[in-house]
């Protein structure tokens, strides 16, 4: 969920977070700025972030953005599971569908697109 929100907060905040340092919470935490930027670009393109034990050992998640009527990211929705308990590829479509459903309830329509900050 953090990657979704960070990416859509804009490049200035991303650079500020990187400048403060990327501490390792687990062996899988992304601490390389270039890799984080790549992951955020993918998140921006797909609207989805997949995290595998990056923050907490034994915990994976799939997150997606929630948009308002103007196409601005106003929240994120995620499913958190025990590592290995669920195939995250199977969960991903349901998470995306749920994020789109919430977005539509907030007035978003596909014609609004996704408004990028910065």
C-alpha positions in Angstrom: 0.0 0.0 0.0 2.9 2.3 0.8 4.3 2.0 -2.7 1.0 2.9 -4.3 0.6 6.0 -2.1 4.2 7.1 -2.4 4.3 6.8 -6.2 1.1 8.8 -6.6 2.2 11.5 -4.1 4.7 12.7 -6.8 8.3 12.7 -7.7 9.4 15.3 -5.1 8.2 13.1 -2.2 9.8 10.1 -3.7 13.1 11.8 -3.9 12.7 13.2 -0.3 12.1 9.6 0.9 15.1 8.3 -0.9 17.3 11.1 0.3 16.4 10.2 3.9 17.6 6.6 3.3 15.8 3.4 2.7 16.2 1.3 5.8 16.0 -2.5 5.6 13.2 -3.9 7.7 13.8 -7.4 6.3 16.2 -9.2 4.0 13.8 -8.4 1.1 13.3 -4.7 1.8 14.1 -2.6 -1.3 17.0 -0.3 -0.3 18.4 0.4 -3.7 17.0 3.8 -5.0 17.2 2.7 -8.6 15.2 -0.4 -7.9 12.6 1.5 -5.9 12.2 4.0 -8.8 11.7 1.1 -11.2 9.1 -0.5 -8.9 7.3 2.8 -8.5 7.2 3.4 -12.3 5.6 -0.1 -12.7 3.1 0.7 -10.0 2.3 4.0 -11.7 1.7 2.2 -15.0 -0.3 -0.7 -13.6 -1.9 0.8 -10.6 -0.8 -2.2 -8.5 2.1 -2.9 -6.1 3.0 -6.4 -5.0 5.1 -6.7 -1.8 6.8 -10.0 -0.7 8.2 -9.9 2.8 9.6 -6.4 2.3 8.3 -4.9 5.5 7.4 -7.9 7.7 8.8 -11.5 7.5 6.1 -13.9 6.4 3.8 -11.3 5.1 3.0 -10.5 1.4 0.5 -8.0 0.0 -1.2 -6.8 -3.2 -2.3 -3.1 -3.2 -4.0 -0.9 -5.7 -5.0 2.7 -6.0 -8.4 4.3 -5.3 -9.3 7.3 -7.4 -11.6 10.3 -6.9 -13.8 11.8 -9.6 -10.9 13.8 -10.9 -8.7 10.8 -11.3 -6.5 11.7 -8.3 -5.3 8.9 -6.0 -6.9 9.5 -2.7 -6.4 6.1 -1.0 -5.0 2.6 -1.5 -6.6 -0.8 -0.9 -4.7 -3.9 -0.1 -4.9 -7.5 0.7 -2.3 -8.8 3.2 -1.7 -12.5 3.4 0.7 -14.9 5.0 3.6 -15.7 2.7 2.9 -18.8 0.6 -0.7 -19.0 1.7 -2.2 -17.5 -1.5 -0.9 -17.2 -5.1 -0.7 -13.4 -5.3 -1.4 -13.6 -9.1 -4.8 -15.0 -8.2 -5.6 -12.3 -5.7 -4.5 -9.4 -8.0 -7.6 -9.2 -10.2 -9.9 -9.1 -7.2 -7.9 -6.3 -5.6 -7.9 -4.3 -8.8 -11.7 -4.8 -9.3 -12.3 -3.8 -5.7 -10.2 -0.6 -6.1 -12.0 0.3 -9.3 -15.4 -0.3 -7.5 -14.5 2.0 -4.7 -13.2 4.5 -7.2 -16.5 4.5 -9.1 -18.4 5.0 -5.9 -16.2 8.1 -5.4 -17.3 9.4 -8.8 -14.3 8.2 -10.9 -15.0 7.1 -14.5 -12.5 5.6 -16.9 -12.7 8.8 -19.1 -11.2 10.7 -16.1 -8.0 8.6 -16.4 -5.4 8.8 -13.6 -4.0 12.2 -12.8 -0.3 12.0 -12.1 1.3 14.4 -9.6 4.3 16.4 -10.7 
